[in-house]
Amino acid sequence: MRPGPSKNAVAPALASLAALFADETRAACLLALLDGRAWTAGELARHAGVAPSTASEHLGRLVGGGLLAEERQGRHRY
């Protein structure tokens, strides 16, 4: 039986993932996206009660962390 990664190697990755969920705005966006439809950044901003620029920053972190994928269609990012 091959040993898995050590706890010391997994802990930083787990902490980074948990940090993405820990912010209230990011959590609100992620919960909204659970309905399965594509939301624009502006729609998510309104849903979370934040400015569009703030939502874009948070969504960028979620995309960068591998939790979301974005698709651009014209002016909109889904």
Biopython code that builds the backbone (N, CA, C, O; Angstrom):
import numpy as np
from Bio.PDB.StructureBuilder import StructureBuilder

atoms = [
    (1, "MET", "N", (0.837, -1.177, 0.000)),
    (1, "MET", "CA", (0.000, 0.000, 0.000)),
    (1, "MET", "C", (0.883, 1.241, 0.000)),
    (1, "MET", "O", (1.778, 1.374, 0.834)),
    (2, "ARG", "N", (0.629, 2.146, -0.935)),
    (2, "ARG", "CA", (1.430, 3.342, -1.061)),
    (2, "ARG", "C", (0.931, 4.415, -0.090)),
    (2, "ARG", "O", (-0.271, 4.670, -0.017)),
    (3, "PRO", "N", (1.844, 5.045, 0.656)),
    (3, "PRO", "CA", (1.402, 6.096, 1.581)),
    (3, "PRO", "C", (0.924, 7.333, 0.812)),
    (3, "PRO", "O", (1.455, 7.657, -0.250)),
    (4, "GLY", "N", (-0.070, 8.010, 1.356)),
    (4, "GLY", "CA", (-0.586, 9.246, 0.760)),
    (4, "GLY", "C", (0.293, 10.423, 1.138)),
    (4, "GLY", "O", (1.315, 10.247, 1.803)),
    (5, "PRO", "N", (-0.091, 11.619, 0.723)),
    (5, "PRO", "CA", (0.691, 12.795, 1.078)),
    (5, "PRO", "C", (0.687, 12.999, 2.594)),
    (5, "PRO", "O", (-0.285, 12.675, 3.276)),
    (6, "SER", "N", (1.764, 13.526, 3.092)),
    (6, "SER", "CA", (1.845, 13.746, 4.530)),
    (6, "SER", "C", (0.886, 14.854, 4.943)),
    (6, "SER", "O", (0.500, 15.700, 4.136)),
    (7, "LYS", "N", (0.515, 14.832, 6.196)),
    (7, "LYS", "CA", (-0.383, 15.867, 6.720)),
    (7, "LYS", "C", (0.245, 17.250, 6.561)),
    (7, "LYS", "O", (-0.456, 18.234, 6.321)),
    (8, "ASN", "N", (1.549, 17.317, 6.694)),
    (8, "ASN", "CA", (2.233, 18.601, 6.557)),
    (8, "ASN", "C", (2.119, 19.155, 5.146)),
    (8, "ASN", "O", (2.135, 20.372, 4.960)),
    (9, "ALA", "N", (2.005, 18.284, 4.149)),
    (9, "ALA", "CA", (1.891, 18.729, 2.768)),
    (9, "ALA", "C", (0.456, 19.139, 2.436)),
    (9, "ALA", "O", (0.243, 20.004, 1.587)),
    (10, "VAL", "N", (-0.519, 18.533, 3.090)),
    (10, "VAL", "CA", (-1.929, 18.790, 2.793)),
    (10, "VAL", "C", (-2.458, 20.013, 3.547)),
    (10, "VAL", "O", (-3.331, 20.717, 3.041)),
    (11, "ALA", "N", (-1.949, 20.266, 4.725)),
    (11, "ALA", "CA", (-2.470, 21.336, 5.574)),
    (11, "ALA", "C", (-2.482, 22.705, 4.889)),
    (11, "ALA", "O", (-3.498, 23.396, 4.974)),
    (12, "PRO", "N", (-1.413, 23.135, 4.215)),
    (12, "PRO", "CA", (-1.463, 24.456, 3.570)),
    (12, "PRO", "C", (-2.527, 24.544, 2.476)),
    (12, "PRO", "O", (-3.183, 25.576, 2.332)),
    (13, "ALA", "N", (-2.703, 23.469, 1.704)),
    (13, "ALA", "CA", (-3.716, 23.475, 0.651)),
    (13, "ALA", "C", (-5.111, 23.546, 1.248)),
    (13, "ALA", "O", (-5.974, 24.257, 0.733)),
    (14, "LEU", "N", (-5.335, 22.816, 2.330)),
    (14, "LEU", "CA", (-6.637, 22.845, 2.994)),
    (14, "LEU", "C", (-6.915, 24.227, 3.580)),
    (14, "LEU", "O", (-8.036, 24.727, 3.483)),
    (15, "ALA", "N", (-5.913, 24.842, 4.181)),
    (15, "ALA", "CA", (-6.081, 26.180, 4.750)),
    (15, "ALA", "C", (-6.393, 27.205, 3.662)),
    (15, "ALA", "O", (-7.214, 28.097, 3.873)),
    (16, "SER", "N", (-5.750, 27.089, 2.509)),
    (16, "SER", "CA", (-6.016, 28.009, 1.393)),
    (16, "SER", "C", (-7.440, 27.849, 0.879)),
    (16, "SER", "O", (-8.113, 28.838, 0.589)),
    (17, "LEU", "N", (-7.897, 26.617, 0.765)),
    (17, "LEU", "CA", (-9.260, 26.363, 0.316)),
    (17, "LEU", "C", (-10.271, 26.902, 1.326)),
    (17, "LEU", "O", (-11.255, 27.537, 0.945)),
    (18, "ALA", "N", (-10.032, 26.654, 2.594)),
    (18, "ALA", "CA", (-10.937, 27.137, 3.639)),
    (18, "ALA", "C", (-11.013, 28.659, 3.640)),
    (18, "ALA", "O", (-12.076, 29.226, 3.892)),
    (19, "ALA", "N", (-9.898, 29.320, 3.362)),
    (19, "ALA", "CA", (-9.888, 30.785, 3.330)),
    (19, "ALA", "C", (-10.780, 31.329, 2.226)),
    (19, "ALA", "O", (-11.364, 32.402, 2.378)),
    (20, "LEU", "N", (-10.895, 30.606, 1.115)),
    (20, "LEU", "CA", (-11.775, 31.047, 0.027)),
    (20, "LEU", "C", (-13.237, 31.019, 0.455)),
    (20, "LEU", "O", (-14.019, 31.873, 0.039)),
    (21, "PHE", "N", (-13.610, 30.057, 1.275)),
    (21, "PHE", "CA", (-14.988, 29.937, 1.760)),
    (21, "PHE", "C", (-15.271, 30.873, 2.933)),
    (21, "PHE", "O", (-16.429, 31.192, 3.200)),
    (22, "ALA", "N", (-14.233, 31.316, 3.633)),
    (22, "ALA", "CA", (-14.401, 32.010, 4.907)),
    (22, "ALA", "C", (-14.923, 33.435, 4.789)),
    (22, "ALA", "O", (-15.408, 33.985, 5.778)),
    (23, "ASP", "N", (-14.843, 34.043, 3.629)),
    (23, "ASP", "CA", (-15.315, 35.414, 3.461)),
    (23, "ASP", "C", (-16.819, 35.421, 3.185)),
    (23, "ASP", "O", (-17.302, 34.624, 2.380)),
    (24, "GLU", "N", (-17.559, 36.307, 3.840)),
    (24, "GLU", "CA", (-19.014, 36.348, 3.714)),
    (24, "GLU", "C", (-19.475, 36.636, 2.282)),
    (24, "GLU", "O", (-20.442, 36.037, 1.811)),
    (25, "THR", "N", (-18.790, 37.549, 1.589)),
    (25, "THR", "CA", (-19.169, 37.875, 0.206)),
    (25, "THR", "C", (-18.932, 36.680, -0.713)),
    (25, "THR", "O", (-19.787, 36.346, -1.533)),
    (26, "ARG", "N", (-17.777, 36.040, -0.578)),
    (26, "ARG", "CA", (-17.501, 34.870, -1.406)),
    (26, "ARG", "C", (-18.476, 33.743, -1.091)),
    (26, "ARG", "O", (-18.925, 33.039, -1.996)),
    (27, "ALA", "N", (-18.803, 33.569, 0.178)),
    (27, "ALA", "CA", (-19.764, 32.530, 0.564)),
    (27, "ALA", "C", (-21.133, 32.814, -0.055)),
    (27, "ALA", "O", (-21.796, 31.891, -0.527)),
    (28, "ALA", "N", (-21.562, 34.074, -0.060)),
    (28, "ALA", "CA", (-22.855, 34.433, -0.657)),
    (28, "ALA", "C", (-22.861, 34.139, -2.157)),
    (28, "ALA", "O", (-23.853, 33.643, -2.692)),
    (29, "CYS", "N", (-21.771, 34.439, -2.822)),
    (29, "CYS", "CA", (-21.670, 34.159, -4.261)),
    (29, "CYS", "C", (-21.711, 32.662, -4.524)),
    (29, "CYS", "O", (-22.417, 32.210, -5.426)),
    (30, "LEU", "N", (-20.969, 31.896, -3.752)),
    (30, "LEU", "CA", (-20.937, 30.450, -3.936)),
    (30, "LEU", "C", (-22.307, 29.824, -3.667)),
    (30, "LEU", "O", (-22.736, 28.926, -4.391)),
    (31, "LEU", "N", (-22.986, 30.298, -2.629)),
    (31, "LEU", "CA", (-24.324, 29.775, -2.340)),
    (31, "LEU", "C", (-25.299, 30.094, -3.469)),
    (31, "LEU", "O", (-26.126, 29.256, -3.829)),
    (32, "ALA", "N", (-25.207, 31.293, -4.027)),
    (32, "ALA", "CA", (-26.082, 31.650, -5.143)),
    (32, "ALA", "C", (-25.834, 30.735, -6.340)),
    (32, "ALA", "O", (-26.774, 30.331, -7.024)),
    (33, "LEU", "N", (-24.582, 30.417, -6.585)),
    (33, "LEU", "CA", (-24.230, 29.598, -7.743)),
    (33, "LEU", "C", (-24.651, 28.134, -7.595)),
    (33, "LEU", "O", (-24.627, 27.381, -8.569)),
    (34, "LEU", "N", (-25.030, 27.736, -6.400)),
    (34, "LEU", "CA", (-25.485, 26.362, -6.192)),
    (34, "LEU", "C", (-26.792, 26.067, -6.933)),
    (34, "LEU", "O", (-27.163, 24.904, -7.086)),
    (35, "ASP", "N", (-27.495, 27.113, -7.395)),
    (35, "ASP", "CA", (-28.747, 26.864, -8.124)),
    (35, "ASP", "C", (-28.493, 26.307, -9.525)),
    (35, "ASP", "O", (-29.428, 25.897, -10.212)),
    (36, "GLY", "N", (-27.215, 26.293, -9.950)),
    (36, "GLY", "CA", (-26.851, 25.658, -11.208)),
    (36, "GLY", "C", (-26.884, 26.551, -12.429)),
    (36, "GLY", "O", (-26.500, 26.113, -13.514)),
    (37, "ARG", "N", (-27.330, 27.789, -12.288)),
    (37, "ARG", "CA", (-27.354, 28.657, -13.462)),
    (37, "ARG", "C", (-26.123, 29.553, -13.475)),
    (37, "ARG", "O", (-25.454, 29.729, -12.458)),
    (38, "ALA", "N", (-25.843, 30.106, -14.628)),
    (38, "ALA", "CA", (-24.720, 31.040, -14.759)),
    (38, "ALA", "C", (-25.188, 32.430, -14.334)),
    (38, "ALA", "O", (-26.198, 32.928, -14.831)),
    (39, "TRP", "N", (-24.471, 33.040, -13.434)),
    (39, "TRP", "CA", (-24.771, 34.389, -12.966)),
    (39, "TRP", "C", (-23.692, 35.317, -13.499)),
    (39, "TRP", "O", (-22.530, 34.923, -13.597)),
    (40, "THR", "N", (-24.060, 36.538, -13.843)),
    (40, "THR", "CA", (-23.041, 37.528, -14.188)),
    (40, "THR", "C", (-22.432, 38.058, -12.902)),
    (40, "THR", "O", (-22.991, 37.892, -11.819)),
    (41, "ALA", "N", (-21.284, 38.695, -13.035)),
    (41, "ALA", "CA", (-20.641, 39.300, -11.868)),
    (41, "ALA", "C", (-21.549, 40.366, -11.261)),
    (41, "ALA", "O", (-21.617, 40.497, -10.039)),
    (42, "GLY", "N", (-22.243, 41.125, -12.097)),
    (42, "GLY", "CA", (-23.161, 42.154, -11.602)),
    (42, "GLY", "C", (-24.322, 41.575, -10.825)),
    (42, "GLY", "O", (-24.721, 42.127, -9.799)),
    (43, "GLU", "N", (-24.873, 40.465, -11.304)),
    (43, "GLU", "CA", (-25.964, 39.802, -10.579)),
    (43, "GLU", "C", (-25.488, 39.286, -9.231)),
    (43, "GLU", "O", (-26.192, 39.414, -8.230)),
    (44, "LEU", "N", (-24.309, 38.709, -9.204)),
    (44, "LEU", "CA", (-23.761, 38.220, -7.942)),
    (44, "LEU", "C", (-23.469, 39.366, -6.986)),
    (44, "LEU", "O", (-23.654, 39.231, -5.776)),
    (45, "ALA", "N", (-23.015, 40.491, -7.522)),
    (45, "ALA", "CA", (-22.762, 41.665, -6.682)),
    (45, "ALA", "C", (-24.054, 42.117, -6.020)),
    (45, "ALA", "O", (-24.083, 42.354, -4.812)),
    (46, "ARG", "N", (-25.128, 42.238, -6.804)),
    (46, "ARG", "CA", (-26.420, 42.651, -6.228)),
    (46, "ARG", "C", (-26.897, 41.637, -5.189)),
    (46, "ARG", "O", (-27.383, 42.015, -4.123)),
    (47, "HIS", "N", (-26.758, 40.368, -5.502)),
    (47, "HIS", "CA", (-27.185, 39.319, -4.576)),
    (47, "HIS", "C", (-26.417, 39.411, -3.250)),
    (47, "HIS", "O", (-27.004, 39.263, -2.178)),
    (48, "ALA", "N", (-25.123, 39.650, -3.326)),
    (48, "ALA", "CA", (-24.280, 39.709, -2.128)),
    (48, "ALA", "C", (-24.333, 41.064, -1.443)),
    (48, "ALA", "O", (-23.846, 41.211, -0.322)),
    (49, "GLY", "N", (-24.927, 42.071, -2.114)),
    (49, "GLY", "CA", (-25.020, 43.405, -1.511)),
    (49, "GLY", "C", (-23.709, 44.157, -1.492)),
    (49, "GLY", "O", (-23.419, 44.893, -0.549)),
    (50, "VAL", "N", (-22.912, 43.971, -2.541)),
    (50, "VAL", "CA", (-21.622, 44.654, -2.631)),
    (50, "VAL", "C", (-21.513, 45.362, -3.981)),
    (50, "VAL", "O", (-22.318, 45.127, -4.882)),
    (51, "ALA", "N", (-20.522, 46.218, -4.108)),
    (51, "ALA", "CA", (-20.266, 46.914, -5.370)),
    (51, "ALA", "C", (-19.769, 45.911, -6.409)),
    (51, "ALA", "O", (-19.127, 44.921, -6.059)),
    (52, "PRO", "N", (-20.062, 46.165, -7.684)),
    (52, "PRO", "CA", (-19.579, 45.259, -8.734)),
    (52, "PRO", "C", (-18.061, 45.051, -8.706)),
    (52, "PRO", "O", (-17.584, 43.944, -8.956)),
    (53, "SER", "N", (-17.317, 46.090, -8.410)),
    (53, "SER", "CA", (-15.856, 45.940, -8.361)),
    (53, "SER", "C", (-15.436, 45.010, -7.226)),
    (53, "SER", "O", (-14.481, 44.245, -7.361)),
    (54, "THR", "N", (-16.148, 45.082, -6.119)),
    (54, "THR", "CA", (-15.853, 44.198, -4.990)),
    (54, "THR", "C", (-16.165, 42.751, -5.356)),
    (54, "THR", "O", (-15.379, 41.848, -5.069)),
    (55, "ALA", "N", (-17.312, 42.535, -5.989)),
    (55, "ALA", "CA", (-17.676, 41.180, -6.412)),
    (55, "ALA", "C", (-16.658, 40.637, -7.405)),
    (55, "ALA", "O", (-16.270, 39.472, -7.322)),
    (56, "SER", "N", (-16.227, 41.470, -8.339)),
    (56, "SER", "CA", (-15.241, 41.023, -9.325)),
    (56, "SER", "C", (-13.945, 40.582, -8.661)),
    (56, "SER", "O", (-13.338, 39.591, -9.067)),
    (57, "GLU", "N", (-13.526, 41.317, -7.643)),
    (57, "GLU", "CA", (-12.306, 40.945, -6.924)),
    (57, "GLU", "C", (-12.476, 39.584, -6.248)),
    (57, "GLU", "O", (-11.593, 38.730, -6.326)),
    (58, "HIS", "N", (-13.614, 39.390, -5.586)),
    (58, "HIS", "CA", (-13.865, 38.121, -4.910)),
    (58, "HIS", "C", (-13.997, 36.972, -5.907)),
    (58, "HIS", "O", (-13.483, 35.879, -5.673)),
    (59, "LEU", "N", (-14.683, 37.221, -7.010)),
    (59, "LEU", "CA", (-14.832, 36.177, -8.024)),
    (59, "LEU", "C", (-13.480, 35.811, -8.628)),
    (59, "LEU", "O", (-13.230, 34.646, -8.938)),
    (60, "GLY", "N", (-12.614, 36.799, -8.793)),
    (60, "GLY", "CA", (-11.261, 36.530, -9.282)),
    (60, "GLY", "C", (-10.502, 35.604, -8.353)),
    (60, "GLY", "O", (-9.759, 34.731, -8.803)),
    (61, "ARG", "N", (-10.689, 35.795, -7.060)),
    (61, "ARG", "CA", (-10.032, 34.904, -6.096)),
    (61, "ARG", "C", (-10.576, 33.484, -6.194)),
    (61, "ARG", "O", (-9.822, 32.515, -6.110)),
    (62, "LEU", "N", (-11.900, 33.368, -6.374)),
    (62, "LEU", "CA", (-12.508, 32.040, -6.488)),
    (62, "LEU", "C", (-12.073, 31.339, -7.765)),
    (62, "LEU", "O", (-11.846, 30.129, -7.761)),
    (63, "VAL", "N", (-11.956, 32.082, -8.851)),
    (63, "VAL", "CA", (-11.460, 31.512, -10.112)),
    (63, "VAL", "C", (-9.992, 31.117, -9.943)),
    (63, "VAL", "O", (-9.590, 30.022, -10.336)),
    (64, "GLY", "N", (-9.203, 32.004, -9.362)),
    (64, "GLY", "CA", (-7.784, 31.724, -9.144)),
    (64, "GLY", "C", (-7.553, 30.530, -8.237)),
    (64, "GLY", "O", (-6.564, 29.813, -8.386)),
    (65, "GLY", "N", (-8.466, 30.316, -7.294)),
    (65, "GLY", "CA", (-8.354, 29.188, -6.380)),
    (65, "GLY", "C", (-8.901, 27.894, -6.948)),
    (65, "GLY", "O", (-8.849, 26.852, -6.295)),
    (66, "GLY", "N", (-9.425, 27.958, -8.164)),
    (66, "GLY", "CA", (-9.911, 26.754, -8.820)),
    (66, "GLY", "C", (-11.318, 26.329, -8.438)),
    (66, "GLY", "O", (-11.754, 25.242, -8.815)),
    (67, "LEU", "N", (-12.042, 27.171, -7.692)),
    (67, "LEU", "CA", (-13.407, 26.815, -7.296)),
    (67, "LEU", "C", (-14.439, 27.165, -8.357)),
    (67, "LEU", "O", (-15.501, 26.546, -8.419)),
    (68, "LEU", "N", (-14.139, 28.145, -9.186)),
    (68, "LEU", "CA", (-15.056, 28.574, -10.235)),
    (68, "LEU", "C", (-14.331, 28.639, -11.563)),
    (68, "LEU", "O", (-13.110, 28.776, -11.624)),
    (69, "ALA", "N", (-15.110, 28.539, -12.615)),
    (69, "ALA", "CA", (-14.608, 28.797, -13.962)),
    (69, "ALA", "C", (-15.434, 29.950, -14.514)),
    (69, "ALA", "O", (-16.618, 30.074, -14.204)),
    (70, "GLU", "N", (-14.818, 30.782, -15.321)),
    (70, "GLU", "CA", (-15.571, 31.887, -15.901)),
    (70, "GLU", "C", (-15.628, 31.740, -17.411)),
    (70, "GLU", "O", (-14.725, 31.197, -18.049)),
    (71, "GLU", "N", (-16.720, 32.244, -17.951)),
    (71, "GLU", "CA", (-16.892, 32.256, -19.394)),
    (71, "GLU", "C", (-17.308, 33.670, -19.782)),
    (71, "GLU", "O", (-18.220, 34.247, -19.190)),
    (72, "ARG", "N", (-16.636, 34.210, -20.771)),
    (72, "ARG", "CA", (-16.956, 35.558, -21.233)),
    (72, "ARG", "C", (-17.855, 35.482, -22.451)),
    (72, "ARG", "O", (-17.624, 34.696, -23.371)),
    (73, "GLN", "N", (-18.889, 36.320, -22.437)),
    (73, "GLN", "CA", (-19.785, 36.468, -23.580)),
    (73, "GLN", "C", (-20.025, 37.952, -23.751)),
    (73, "GLN", "O", (-20.806, 38.555, -23.015)),
    (74, "GLY", "N", (-19.352, 38.536, -24.724)),
    (74, "GLY", "CA", (-19.474, 39.978, -24.920)),
    (74, "GLY", "C", (-18.931, 40.722, -23.713)),
    (74, "GLY", "O", (-17.802, 40.490, -23.280)),
    (75, "ARG", "N", (-19.751, 41.621, -23.176)),
    (75, "ARG", "CA", (-19.342, 42.406, -22.014)),
    (75, "ARG", "C", (-19.446, 41.627, -20.715)),
    (75, "ARG", "O", (-18.890, 42.047, -19.700)),
    (76, "HIS", "N", (-20.135, 40.519, -20.726)),
    (76, "HIS", "CA", (-20.443, 39.816, -19.487)),
    (76, "HIS", "C", (-19.499, 38.653, -19.242)),
    (76, "HIS", "O", (-19.020, 37.992, -20.164)),
    (77, "ARG", "N", (-19.252, 38.432, -17.948)),
    (77, "ARG", "CA", (-18.503, 37.257, -17.501)),
    (77, "ARG", "C", (-19.451, 36.407, -16.676)),
    (77, "ARG", "O", (-20.060, 36.886, -15.719)),
    (78, "TYR", "N", (-19.569, 35.179, -17.041)),
    (78, "TYR", "CA", (-20.432, 34.248, -16.301)),
    (78, "TYR", "C", (-19.583, 33.254, -15.556)),
    (78, "TYR", "O", (-20.113, 32.380, -14.869)),
]
sb = StructureBuilder()
sb.init_structure("model")
sb.init_model(0)
sb.init_chain("A")
sb.init_seg("    ")
for serial, (resi, resn, name, xyz) in enumerate(atoms, 1):
    if name == "N":
        sb.init_residue(resn, " ", resi, " ")
    sb.init_atom(name, np.array(xyz, "f"), 0.0, 1.0, " ", f" {name:<3s}", serial, name[0])
structure = sb.get_structure()
